[in-house]
């Protein structure tokens, strides 16, 4: 395959009409440029230059090759610029993935980057399965995954970015809504809007209730995390959910647990974050978990 240096020599000769001047443009020697051109002609199996007394000119084959040579040189330069920009956290591509309920955590930071770092292309995919999310990192499909920080295998690099409260969502007229805070044992025997097995919160909540000796009664299950508090508000029962799953204007009641129940959120990467990923993770840590004012007032005013 033709080397980039050989293509540079061809373009320099085309621009200058002289091997001597091409060598000067490339800060090289005339024999070195001649060698590169001979190698290129050997590779193409045809003459690219016609030597004349007053210099050289391109043959039809040379003219055909020089256009693509220019594009190849520019593409190589663009690749270097892109890599340098990514290394300096000033450009490149950032592929994000997150637990489905955590889109609201990523959204403000993504918006800020769209406004302040337009040269960085950002993509996002979501999943309710911890295994699938970690698979995105394993396969190289995601640069950063935002997910609950428990039970992340040691082969990944997990950077703590936030602490998120776990809350109770209930109909506004539910007896538990009359309490300023709720205890885990208050859920014993309660009708529970639960999560489908494919949602990682399902096994997590089952383990949490089992450790506390609580037996709630699942009335239905949902894959979508943010659907659980909505179904609870409609009167189907109560839901235990991360606060990020509750949107502004929530029609039901939201209560903190006593003692306060939190989970850690982590940014997961395949290795130590590169400069671009590290900058994004730093902004995630600065932002934390956004909580709508209407929800926050229910958690702090009682």
VOPAGU-2260 file (C-alpha; in pm, 1 decimal, decimal comma):
REM VOPAGU-2260
SITE   aa  ch    i         X         Y         Z
SITE  UNK   A    0       0,0       0,0       0,0
SITE  UNK   A    1     123,8     346,3     -85,0
SITE  UNK   A    2     267,2     537,4     207,4
SITE  UNK   A    3     137,1     878,3     305,3
SITE  UNK   A    4     486,8    1017,3     251,8
SITE  UNK   A    5     488,3     895,0    -109,3
SITE  UNK   A    6     154,0    1064,7    -171,1
SITE  UNK   A    7     291,0    1386,2     -18,5
SITE  UNK   A    8     582,6    1367,6    -259,4
SITE  UNK   A    9     350,5    1322,0    -557,0
SITE  UNK   A   10     139,9    1624,1    -456,9
SITE  UNK   A   11     448,9    1836,9    -394,3
SITE  UNK   A   12     587,1    1753,0    -740,4
SITE  UNK   A   13     248,9    1826,9    -896,4
SITE  UNK   A   14     239,1    2166,7    -727,2
SITE  UNK   A   15     598,4    2264,6    -795,3
SITE  UNK   A   16     672,5    2091,7   -1126,8
SITE  UNK   A   17    1015,1    1992,7    -997,1
SITE  UNK   A   18    1155,6    1715,3    -780,3
SITE  UNK   A   19    1416,1    1955,2    -645,8
SITE  UNK   A   20    1156,2    2210,8    -542,1
SITE  UNK   A   21     931,8    1935,1    -405,0
SITE  UNK   A   22    1218,9    1824,3    -181,9
SITE  UNK   A   23    1255,5    2180,2     -55,9
SITE  UNK   A   24     881,8    2205,8      17,1
SITE  UNK   A   25     894,1    1880,9     212,0
SITE  UNK   A   26    1221,3    1965,0     391,0
SITE  UNK   A   27    1370,1    1651,1     242,6
SITE  UNK   A   28    1642,8    1556,7      -3,4
SITE  UNK   A   29    1602,1    1509,5    -377,0
SITE  UNK   A   30    1711,9    1140,6    -364,2
SITE  UNK   A   31    1460,5    1072,1     -85,2
SITE  UNK   A   32    1175,1    1224,1    -286,0
SITE  UNK   A   33    1282,6    1035,4    -596,9
SITE  UNK   A   34    1285,8     711,8    -398,4
SITE  UNK   A   35     932,1     772,7    -269,4
SITE  UNK   A   36     807,4     845,6    -620,9
SITE  UNK   A   37     976,6     533,3    -758,6
SITE  UNK   A   38     812,0     326,0    -484,6
SITE  UNK   A   39     472,3     475,5    -572,8
SITE  UNK   A   40     519,2     399,7    -942,4
SITE  UNK   A   41     619,0      44,8    -852,2
SITE  UNK   A   42     302,6      13,1    -641,2
SITE  UNK   A   43      78,5     145,6    -921,5
SITE  UNK   A   44     269,6     -42,3   -1190,1
SITE  UNK   A   45     260,9     262,4   -1416,1
SITE  UNK   A   46     452,1     585,8   -1473,6
SITE  UNK   A   47     313,0     880,9   -1281,9
SITE  UNK   A   48     568,2    1139,3   -1391,5
SITE  UNK   A   49     728,3    1229,9   -1720,3
SITE  UNK   A   50    1082,6    1361,5   -1676,5
SITE  UNK   A   51    1169,7    1653,9   -1900,8
SITE  UNK   A   52    1471,7    1877,7   -1936,8
SITE  UNK   A   53    1309,2    2160,7   -1746,7
SITE  UNK   A   54    1143,9    1950,8   -1478,1
SITE  UNK   A   55     866,4    1692,7   -1456,7
SITE  UNK   A   56     500,1    1681,6   -1537,2
SITE  UNK   A   57     227,2    1438,9   -1443,5
SITE  UNK   A   58     122,0    1164,8   -1679,3
SITE  UNK   A   59    -251,7    1094,3   -1717,6
SITE  UNK   A   60    -210,7     828,2   -1448,0
SITE  UNK   A   61     -35,0    1079,4   -1225,6
SITE  UNK   A   62    -315,8    1331,7   -1271,9
SITE  UNK   A   63    -569,7    1063,6   -1183,4
SITE  UNK   A   64    -378,1     974,8    -867,8
SITE  UNK   A   65    -301,6    1322,6    -740,1
SITE  UNK   A   66    -663,8    1418,6    -664,9
SITE  UNK   A   67    -710,7    1119,2    -436,0
SITE  UNK   A   68    -363,8    1176,2    -292,3
SITE  UNK   A   69    -468,8    1524,9    -183,0
SITE  UNK   A   70    -782,3    1382,4     -18,2
SITE  UNK   A   71    -580,0    1115,0     158,5
SITE  UNK   A   72    -335,9    1372,7     294,4
SITE  UNK   A   73    -619,9    1594,9     416,1
SITE  UNK   A   74    -795,1    1294,3     572,9
SITE  UNK   A   75    -477,8    1202,9     757,5
SITE  UNK   A   76    -438,5    1560,2     878,5
SITE  UNK   A   77    -803,0    1564,1     988,5
SITE  UNK   A   78    -751,0    1239,4    1180,1
SITE  UNK   A   79    -456,8    1394,1    1364,0
SITE  UNK   A   80    -658,4    1708,2    1440,4
SITE  UNK   A   81    -952,6    1502,4    1569,5
SITE  UNK   A   82    -730,3    1285,4    1786,9
SITE  UNK   A   83    -551,0    1591,2    1924,7
SITE  UNK   A   84    -883,8    1763,4    1997,7
SITE  UNK   A   85   -1016,0    1456,5    2178,6
SITE  UNK   A   86    -692,3    1423,7    2372,1
SITE  UNK   A   87    -727,2    1786,7    2477,1
SITE  UNK   A   88   -1098,9    1736,7    2556,9
SITE  UNK   A   89   -1186,0    1986,9    2285,4
SITE  UNK   A   90   -1351,5    1767,2    2021,6
SITE  UNK   A   91   -1432,9    1416,1    1912,7
SITE  UNK   A   92   -1717,4    1173,6    1974,4
SITE  UNK   A   93   -1869,0    1077,2    2308,0
SITE  UNK   A   94   -2097,8     772,8    2319,4
SITE  UNK   A   95   -2308,3     761,8    2633,8
SITE  UNK   A   96   -2537,9     499,0    2780,1
SITE  UNK   A   97   -2738,7     500,8    3098,8
SITE  UNK   A   98   -2996,3     326,0    3307,9
SITE  UNK   A   99   -3334,3     427,0    3168,9
SITE  UNK   A  100   -3431,6     624,2    3480,1
SITE  UNK   A  101   -3109,9     830,2    3468,4
SITE  UNK   A  102   -3171,1    1018,5    3143,6
SITE  UNK   A  103   -3281,3    1314,5    3356,7
SITE  UNK   A  104   -2937,0    1313,6    3524,0
SITE  UNK   A  105   -2751,2    1319,9    3193,8
SITE  UNK   A  106   -2982,5    1561,6    3012,9
SITE  UNK   A  107   -2863,5    1890,6    3173,1
SITE  UNK   A  108   -2498,6    1804,2    3111,4
SITE  UNK   A  109   -2566,3    1699,8    2750,9
SITE  UNK   A  110   -2750,3    2028,1    2693,5
SITE  UNK   A  111   -2458,7    2224,2    2837,2
SITE  UNK   A  112   -2214,3    2040,4    2610,5
SITE  UNK   A  113   -2431,6    2101,7    2305,2
SITE  UNK   A  114   -2418,8    2470,9    2385,7
SITE  UNK   A  115   -2055,7    2504,2    2492,9
SITE  UNK   A  116   -1878,1    2219,1    2311,0
SITE  UNK   A  117   -2046,6    2200,1    1971,5
SITE  UNK   A  118   -1741,9    2029,7    1823,0
SITE  UNK   A  119   -1812,0    1717,3    2033,4
SITE  UNK   A  120   -2066,4    1475,5    1884,3
SITE  UNK   A  121   -2270,6    1304,4    2159,1
SITE  UNK   A  122   -2495,0     998,5    2128,8
SITE  UNK   A  123   -2706,3     829,1    2397,2
SITE  UNK   A  124   -2868,9     492,2    2444,7
SITE  UNK   A  125   -3066,3     361,1    2741,2
SITE  UNK   A  126   -3138,3      25,2    2900,2
SITE  UNK   A  127   -3307,6    -114,0    3209,7
SITE  UNK   A  128   -3062,2    -405,6    3229,6
SITE  UNK   A  129   -2731,9    -364,2    3419,5
SITE  UNK   A  130   -2586,3    -653,3    3223,0
SITE  UNK   A  131   -2670,2    -490,4    2891,2
SITE  UNK   A  132   -2524,1    -157,6    3005,3
SITE  UNK   A  133   -2195,3    -319,1    3105,6
SITE  UNK   A  134   -2201,7    -506,7    2776,1
SITE  UNK   A  135   -2200,1    -171,6    2594,0
SITE  UNK   A  136   -1868,7     -93,4    2765,5
SITE  UNK   A  137   -1725,4    -441,7    2704,5
SITE  UNK   A  138   -1806,7    -426,6    2333,4
SITE  UNK   A  139   -1678,0     -72,1    2289,7
SITE  UNK   A  140   -2025,5      59,1    2197,8
SITE  UNK   A  141   -2023,4     313,9    2480,4
SITE  UNK   A  142   -1747,6     535,1    2620,4
SITE  UNK   A  143   -1931,9     615,4    2945,8
SITE  UNK   A  144   -2219,7     433,6    3114,0
SITE  UNK   A  145   -2411,2     600,4    3398,1
SITE  UNK   A  146   -2568,1     344,5    3629,4
SITE  UNK   A  147   -2612,5     252,5    3996,7
SITE  UNK   A  148   -2272,4     192,0    4147,0
SITE  UNK   A  149   -2339,6    -136,4    4325,6
SITE  UNK   A  150   -2189,3    -464,2    4203,1
SITE  UNK   A  151   -1979,9    -326,0    3915,8
SITE  UNK   A  152   -1714,0    -587,0    3826,2
SITE  UNK   A  153   -1351,5    -500,8    3895,2
SITE  UNK   A  154   -1258,1    -517,2    3525,9
SITE  UNK   A  155   -1431,3    -179,0    3478,2
SITE  UNK   A  156   -1333,4     162,9    3608,2
SITE  UNK   A  157   -1619,7     310,5    3812,5
SITE  UNK   A  158   -1611,4     678,7    3908,3
SITE  UNK   A  159   -1863,9     790,9    4171,1
SITE  UNK   A  160   -2058,2    1088,9    4035,6
SITE  UNK   A  161   -2361,6    1137,0    4261,5
SITE  UNK   A  162   -2571,1    1013,7    4549,5
SITE  UNK   A  163   -2937,4     963,0    4461,2
SITE  UNK   A  164   -3223,5     936,4    4707,3
SITE  UNK   A  165   -3462,6     641,6    4692,8
SITE  UNK   A  166   -3816,5     755,5    4775,4
SITE  UNK   A  167   -4172,2     635,6    4818,0
SITE  UNK   A  168   -4429,9     739,9    4556,5
SITE  UNK   A  169   -4794,0     703,9    4651,2
SITE  UNK   A  170   -5143,1     832,0    4568,4
SITE  UNK   A  171   -5204,4    1171,2    4724,0
SITE  UNK   A  172   -5477,5    1024,7    4948,1
SITE  UNK   A  173   -5280,6     716,2    5059,0
SITE  UNK   A  174   -5238,7     671,2    5435,6
SITE  UNK   A  175   -4858,5     680,8    5399,0
SITE  UNK   A  176   -4890,8    1022,2    5234,4
SITE  UNK   A  177   -5004,4    1157,2    5570,1
SITE  UNK   A  178   -4664,9    1081,6    5724,4
SITE  UNK   A  179   -4372,9    1328,7    5705,2
SITE  UNK   A  180   -4138,9    1037,2    5629,8
SITE  UNK   A  181   -4192,5     663,3    5599,2
SITE  UNK   A  182   -4007,7     368,3    5746,6
SITE  UNK   A  183   -3924,8      64,3    5539,9
SITE  UNK   A  184   -4138,6    -146,3    5771,6
SITE  UNK   A  185   -4439,1      69,7    5679,2
SITE  UNK   A  186   -4437,1    -114,9    5346,9
SITE  UNK   A  187   -4515,2    -449,6    5508,8
SITE  UNK   A  188   -4835,4    -576,6    5347,9
SITE  UNK   A  189   -4865,8    -272,0    5117,1
SITE  UNK   A  190   -4981,0    -303,6    4756,8
SITE  UNK   A  191   -4665,7    -245,3    4555,4
SITE  UNK   A  192   -4617,0    -131,2    4197,3
SITE  UNK   A  193   -4311,1    -342,5    4123,2
SITE  UNK   A  194   -4064,1    -377,0    3836,0
SITE  UNK   A  195   -4047,9    -644,0    3567,4
SITE  UNK   A  196   -3759,6    -893,4    3603,2
SITE  UNK   A  197   -3573,5    -741,6    3307,4
SITE  UNK   A  198   -3548,0    -412,1    3497,1
SITE  UNK   A  199   -3247,1    -423,4    3729,5
SITE  UNK   A  200   -3449,7    -248,8    4001,6
SITE  UNK   A  201   -3663,4    -560,7    4038,4
SITE  UNK   A  202   -3393,7    -781,1    4194,0
SITE  UNK   A  203   -3247,9    -485,2    4385,0
SITE  UNK   A  204   -3581,5    -402,0    4549,0
SITE  UNK   A  205   -3654,3    -768,0    4627,0
SITE  UNK   A  206   -3318,4    -798,3    4803,8
SITE  UNK   A  207   -3372,1    -474,5    4995,7
SITE  UNK   A  208   -3717,4    -576,5    5119,8
SITE  UNK   A  209   -3605,4    -931,2    5202,3
SITE  UNK   A  210   -3315,5    -803,2    5415,1
SITE  UNK   A  211   -3560,7    -591,1    5611,7
SITE  UNK   A  212   -3809,4    -877,3    5647,3
SITE  UNK   A  213   -4075,5    -682,0    5453,7
SITE  UNK   A  214   -4344,6    -859,6    5254,1
SITE  UNK   A  215   -4517,5    -623,9    5015,1
SITE  UNK   A  216   -4783,5    -739,8    4770,0
SITE  UNK   A  217   -4693,8    -671,2    4404,3
SITE  UNK   A  218   -5007,3    -562,9    4217,5
SITE  UNK   A  219   -4836,5    -522,8    3880,7
SITE  UNK   A  220   -4491,3    -493,4    3726,4
SITE  UNK   A  221   -4347,9    -249,0    3474,9
SITE  UNK   A  222   -4027,2    -246,1    3272,3
SITE  UNK   A  223   -4012,4     132,7    3256,3
SITE  UNK   A  224   -3883,7     280,1    3582,8
SITE  UNK   A  225   -4059,3     614,8    3542,7
SITE  UNK   A  226   -4392,5     434,7    3491,7
SITE  UNK   A  227   -4392,3     294,2    3846,3
SITE  UNK   A  228   -4453,3     626,6    4028,6
SITE  UNK   A  229   -4716,5     723,4    3770,8
SITE  UNK   A  230   -4903,7     397,2    3825,7
SITE  UNK   A  231   -4877,7     450,4    4200,1
SITE  UNK   A  232   -5019,3     803,3    4172,5
SITE  UNK   A  233   -5312,2     662,1    3974,1
SITE  UNK   A  234   -5409,4     456,4    4279,3
SITE  UNK   A  235   -5269,7     111,2    4208,0
SITE  UNK   A  236   -5049,9     111,2    4517,7
SITE  UNK   A  237   -4715,8     254,1    4624,9
SITE  UNK   A  238   -4382,3     247,7    4444,5
SITE  UNK   A  239   -4024,6     252,5    4567,3
SITE  UNK   A  240   -3815,6     434,8    4309,8
SITE  UNK   A  241   -3510,2     653,8    4257,0
SITE  UNK   A  242   -3602,4    1019,8    4275,8
SITE  UNK   A  243   -3478,4    1068,1    3917,4
SITE  UNK   A  244   -3784,0     867,6    3802,3
SITE  UNK   A  245   -4026,1    1133,8    3930,3
SITE  UNK   A  246   -4095,2    1424,8    3699,9
SITE  UNK   A  247   -4197,6    1779,5    3780,9
SITE  UNK   A  248   -4572,1    1819,3    3834,7
SITE  UNK   A  249   -4601,7    1466,5    3975,5
SITE  UNK   A  250   -4969,2    1419,5    4076,4
SITE  UNK   A  251   -4903,5    1187,5    4370,7
SITE  UNK   A  252   -4719,6    1214,1    4700,8
SITE  UNK   A  253   -4344,3    1169,5    4739,4
SITE  UNK   A  254   -4189,9    1086,6    5075,9
SITE  UNK   A  255   -3838,2    1025,6    5201,7
SITE  UNK   A  256   -3756,7     713,3    5396,0
SITE  UNK   A  257   -3633,5     731,5    5753,9
SITE  UNK   A  258   -3348,9     666,1    5778,7
SITE  UNK   A  259   -3279,9     831,4    5446,1
SITE  UNK   A  260   -3231,6     576,0    5167,5
SITE  UNK   A  261   -2974,2     655,9    4898,8
SITE  UNK   A  262   -2789,2     478,9    4620,7
SITE  UNK   A  263   -2459,1     566,9    4458,3
SITE  UNK   A  264   -2440,1     647,0    4088,7
SITE  UNK   A  265   -2121,8     574,6    3895,6
SITE  UNK   A  266   -1978,1     658,1    3555,5
SITE  UNK   A  267   -1840,3     331,0    3419,1
SITE  UNK   A  268   -1559,8     316,8    3162,2
SITE  UNK   A  269   -1349,8      32,4    3025,9
SITE  UNK   A  270   -1029,9     182,5    3170,2
SITE  UNK   A  271    -915,7     509,8    3320,4
SITE  UNK   A  272   -1122,8     782,0    3146,6
SITE  UNK   A  273    -952,6     962,7    2859,4
SITE  UNK   A  274    -944,4    1345,2    2877,3
SITE  UNK   A  275   -1276,1    1389,7    2693,7
SITE  UNK   A  276   -1460,0    1133,8    2909,2
SITE  UNK   A  277   -1296,1    1266,8    3224,9
SITE  UNK   A  278   -1417,1    1618,8    3146,9
SITE  UNK   A  279   -1774,1    1496,7    3094,4
SITE  UNK   A  280   -1765,0    1288,5    3413,0
SITE  UNK   A  281   -1638,0    1591,1    3603,0
SITE  UNK   A  282   -1937,4    1792,3    3482,0
SITE  UNK   A  283   -2169,2    1510,2    3590,2
SITE  UNK   A  284   -2019,7    1522,1    3938,8
SITE  UNK   A  285   -2064,6    1898,5    3953,6
SITE  UNK   A  286   -2430,0    1878,6    3851,4
SITE  UNK   A  287   -2540,5    1587,4    4068,8
SITE  UNK   A  288   -2898,4    1457,8    4051,2
SITE  UNK   A  289   -3152,0    1724,0    3950,1
SITE  UNK   A  290   -3470,1    1712,8    4160,3
SITE  UNK   A  291   -3773,3    1915,7    4044,2
SITE  UNK   A  292   -3877,2    2188,7    4288,1
SITE  UNK   A  293   -4220,5    2035,2    4338,9
SITE  UNK   A  294   -4066,8    1702,8    4433,9
SITE  UNK   A  295   -3795,0    1858,6    4648,4
SITE  UNK   A  296   -4051,6    2056,9    4845,7
SITE  UNK   A  297   -4234,9    1736,4    4937,6
SITE  UNK   A  298   -3913,3    1580,3    5062,0
SITE  UNK   A  299   -3787,5    1873,0    5267,1
SITE  UNK   A  300   -4089,7    2072,8    5388,5
SITE  UNK   A  301   -4249,7    1813,2    5616,0
